[in-house]
Amino acid sequence: MTATTFAAAAQGFVRDLEEDFVRVATTIAEARSRGVALLALPEAALGGYLTSLHGEVADGPPRLDPDGPEIRRLAALAGDMVVTAGYCEAGDTASGGLPYNSCVAVTGDGVLGNHRKVHQPLDENASYAAGDRFAAFDTPVGRIGMMICYDKAFPEAARALAMDGARTVVCMSAWPASRTNRAAVLAEDRWARRFDLHDRARALENQIVWVSANQAGTFGDMRLVGSAKIVDPGGEVLATTGSEAGLAVASIGVDEAVDAARRYMSHLRDRRPDAYGPRPVVAGV
């Protein structure tokens, strides 16, 4: 069995891009020392996330060009590793000037794929325009898909990537703990539990490898839940950081694991799309 080593970071990032690149370089170096082939950094790793999800944010992250020097710098640091990271992408005519909450996959050869966050929680739409698609792409570690944070709460998002041939999905987040009824222990927070449930369910229902990175620590008025992890196609957690900052690292033979999970009960093969047609709109839904 040919195994691929994955790493998912639970890590904090800030507005200062130079400081962020110091943190990125340190994390890549650690991952490289552990034989990692794909490293997932969190949402908004370049420039930090929003300071609040409640109303328009004036001190937003720097807006970066997807073909600009910062992405080229990330690619140079990646070298022979696949690295995924979130950033704030400069807007265009279609976005009405608003930036996109985006992520990119790179190696030293350049950009492999991009994704713009589709689903927007709370007041995130006051600061970002939404993306409109999910698409898988080929990389040195196989065909993968990417999504950002709240995207994973929608089963259709991961299913679209799996149907497009992704055998590994990377989800990059800045997932906060609950603002109400705050738990004394972060691992017992209800939003931390939901974060973990989504990760395991998306892997199991699509029978794919799931790589989940998340911001850790605090940023603005948010406390981030960490909980970076690698999940196998059966929904079992292979490695996790828990609520602490760090790297979750695990090795798995992706094709062998996916094929084994799908050999007898294949969720993609056994779908019945004819039964999933539109239904009348229900009031309040």
C-alpha positions in Angstrom: 0.0 0.0 0.0 1.3 3.4 -1.0 0.5 5.8 1.9 0.3 9.6 1.7 1.1 11.6 4.8 -1.3 14.5 5.5 -1.1 17.3 8.0 -3.8 19.7 9.2 -2.9 22.8 11.2 -4.7 24.2 14.2 -3.0 27.6 14.3 -3.7 31.3 14.8 -2.9 34.0 12.2 -2.9 37.8 12.3 -3.3 40.9 10.1 0.5 41.3 9.6 1.4 39.3 6.5 5.1 39.2 7.4 4.3 37.6 10.7 1.9 35.2 9.0 4.6 34.1 6.6 6.9 33.5 9.5 4.3 31.2 11.0 3.6 29.5 7.6 7.3 28.9 7.0 7.7 27.4 10.5 4.7 25.1 10.0 5.8 24.0 6.6 9.3 23.2 7.9 7.8 21.1 10.7 5.5 19.3 8.3 8.4 18.6 5.9 10.4 17.1 8.8 7.6 14.7 9.4 7.3 13.5 5.8 4.1 15.3 5.0 3.0 15.4 1.4 -0.1 17.6 1.8 -0.3 20.3 4.5 -3.6 22.2 5.1 -3.4 25.6 6.7 -6.5 27.3 8.0 -9.0 29.7 6.4 -7.5 33.2 6.3 -4.0 32.0 7.0 -2.7 35.0 5.0 -3.9 38.1 6.7 -6.2 36.8 9.4 -10.0 36.4 9.5 -12.7 38.9 10.3 -12.7 40.3 13.9 -16.4 39.7 14.2 -19.3 38.0 12.4 -21.8 40.5 13.6 -22.0 43.5 11.2 -19.6 45.0 8.7 -15.9 44.8 9.7 -13.9 47.9 9.0 -10.5 46.4 9.7 -10.7 43.6 7.2 -7.7 41.5 6.0 -5.5 42.6 3.2 -6.9 41.9 -0.3 -4.5 39.7 -2.3 -4.2 39.1 -6.0 -4.6 35.3 -6.7 -1.7 35.7 -9.2 0.2 38.1 -6.9 3.5 37.9 -5.0 2.0 36.6 -1.8 0.6 33.4 -3.5 3.9 33.0 -5.4 5.7 33.3 -2.0 3.5 30.6 -0.5 4.3 28.3 -3.5 8.0 28.9 -3.1 7.8 27.9 0.6 5.7 24.8 -0.4 8.4 23.3 -2.6 7.6 19.7 -3.3 4.7 19.7 -0.8 1.1 20.4 -1.6 0.1 23.3 0.7 -3.5 24.7 1.0 -4.2 28.0 2.7 -7.0 30.6 3.0 -6.7 34.2 2.1 -8.8 37.3 1.2 -9.0 37.6 -2.6 -9.4 41.0 -4.1 -12.8 41.5 -5.6 -13.8 42.0 -9.2 -16.7 43.4 -11.3 -18.9 40.4 -10.5 -18.4 40.8 -6.8 -19.4 44.5 -6.8 -16.0 45.3 -5.3 -16.3 43.0 -2.3 -13.4 40.6 -1.8 -13.9 36.8 -1.7 -13.0 34.5 1.1 -10.8 32.2 -0.8 -8.3 29.4 -0.6 -5.6 28.1 -2.8 -3.6 24.9 -3.3 0.0 25.3 -4.4 3.3 23.5 -4.9 6.6 25.0 -5.9 5.5 24.7 -9.5 2.6 27.1 -8.9 -1.2 27.1 -8.3 -3.0 23.8 -8.5 -6.5 24.9 -7.6 -8.6 27.7 -6.1 -11.9 27.9 -4.2 -14.1 30.8 -3.1 -16.3 30.2 -0.1 -19.9 29.6 -1.1 -21.9 29.5 2.1 -21.7 32.6 4.4 -22.7 32.5 8.1 -24.2 35.3 10.0 -23.1 38.7 8.6 -20.1 37.5 6.6 -21.8 38.7 3.4 -21.3 42.2 4.6 -17.5 41.7 4.2 -17.2 39.1 1.4 -18.9 38.2 -1.8 -19.9 34.5 -2.2 -18.4 31.9 -4.6 -20.7 29.8 -6.7 -19.1 26.4 -7.4 -17.3 23.3 -6.1 -14.8 21.7 -8.4 -12.1 19.0 -7.8 -8.7 19.1 -9.4 -5.6 16.9 -9.8 -2.5 17.2 -7.6 0.6 15.2 -6.9 -1.3 13.5 -4.1 -4.3 12.7 -6.2 -7.6 14.3 -7.0 -8.7 16.7 -4.3 -11.4 19.2 -3.5 -11.4 22.2 -1.2 -14.0 24.1 0.8 -14.0 26.7 3.5 -15.5 26.5 7.0 -19.4 26.9 6.8 -19.3 25.1 3.4 -19.0 21.8 5.3 -22.3 22.2 7.0 -24.0 21.6 3.6 -23.8 17.9 2.5 -24.3 18.9 -1.1 -20.9 20.7 -1.1 -18.8 17.6 -0.2 -21.0 15.4 -2.4 -20.4 17.7 -5.4 -16.6 17.3 -4.9 -16.9 13.5 -4.4 -19.0 13.2 -7.6 -16.3 15.2 -9.4 -13.7 12.6 -8.5 -12.2 14.0 -5.3 -10.9 11.3 -3.0 -9.5 13.7 -0.5 -11.3 16.9 0.6 -9.5 19.7 2.4 -11.7 22.0 4.6 -10.0 25.1 5.9 -11.8 26.9 8.7 -11.9 29.8 11.2 -14.6 28.1 13.2 -15.5 29.8 16.5 -16.9 28.5 19.8 -20.4 29.5 20.7 -21.0 33.1 21.8 -23.8 32.0 24.2 -23.7 29.4 26.9 -19.9 29.3 26.7 -18.4 26.1 27.9 -15.7 26.2 30.6 -13.8 23.6 28.6 -13.4 24.4 24.9 -13.6 20.7 23.9 -17.1 20.6 25.4 -18.4 23.7 23.5 -21.4 22.9 21.4 -19.9 24.5 18.3 -16.7 22.5 18.8 -18.8 19.3 18.9 -20.6 20.4 15.7 -17.3 21.1 14.0 -16.2 17.5 14.7 -19.5 16.0 13.7 -19.5 17.7 10.4 -15.9 16.5 9.7 -16.7 12.8 10.4 -20.1 12.8 8.7 -18.7 14.4 5.4 -16.0 11.8 5.3 -18.3 8.8 6.0 -21.2 9.7 3.8 -18.9 10.3 0.8 -16.3 7.6 1.7 -13.4 9.9 1.3 -10.3 11.1 3.2 -11.1 14.4 5.0 -8.4 16.9 6.0 -9.7 19.6 8.4 -7.6 22.7 9.4 -8.8 25.4 11.7 -7.7 28.6 13.3 -6.8 28.3 17.0 -6.6 30.8 19.9 -8.6 34.1 19.7 -9.1 36.7 17.1 -11.2 39.8 17.5 -14.3 38.8 19.5 -14.0 35.1 18.6 -12.5 32.1 20.4 -11.5 29.5 17.8 -12.0 25.8 18.5 -8.8 24.3 16.9 -9.7 20.6 16.4 -7.7 20.1 13.2 -7.9 16.5 12.1 -7.5 13.7 9.5 -10.5 11.5 9.0 -10.6 8.2 7.1 -13.4 7.1 4.6 -15.1 5.3 7.4 -15.5 8.4 9.5 -12.8 7.4 12.0 -10.4 10.2 13.2 -6.9 9.2 12.5 -5.2 12.2 14.2 -6.4 15.4 15.9 -5.0 18.3 17.7 -8.0 18.5 20.0 -8.6 22.1 21.1 -4.9 22.9 21.2 -2.8 24.5 18.5 -0.5 22.1 16.6 -0.4 19.7 13.7 -2.6 16.6 13.2 -0.5 14.2 11.1 -1.6 10.8 9.7 -0.6 8.5 6.8 -3.2 6.6 4.7 -3.2 4.9 1.4 -6.0 7.0 -0.1 -7.0 4.9 -3.1 -6.8 1.6 -1.1 -8.9 3.1 1.7 -11.5 4.7 -0.5 -11.8 1.6 -2.7 -12.1 -0.7 0.4 -14.8 1.6 1.9 -16.8 1.5 -1.4 -16.3 -2.1 -2.3 -19.6 -3.4 -1.1 -21.7 -0.5 0.0 -20.7 2.4 -2.2 -22.7 5.5 -1.3 -21.9 7.2 -4.6 -22.8 4.2 -6.7 -26.1 3.5 -4.8 -27.5 7.0 -5.0 -31.0 7.4 -6.4 -31.0 10.9 -8.0 -34.5 10.3 -9.4 -35.8 10.3 -5.9 -34.2 13.5 -4.9 -36.1 15.8 -7.1 -37.5 19.2 -6.1 -40.4 19.3 -3.7 -42.9 22.1 -3.0 -41.5 24.9 -0.9 -42.4 24.5 2.8 -43.2 27.7 4.7 -40.5 28.7 7.1 -37.8 26.6 5.4 
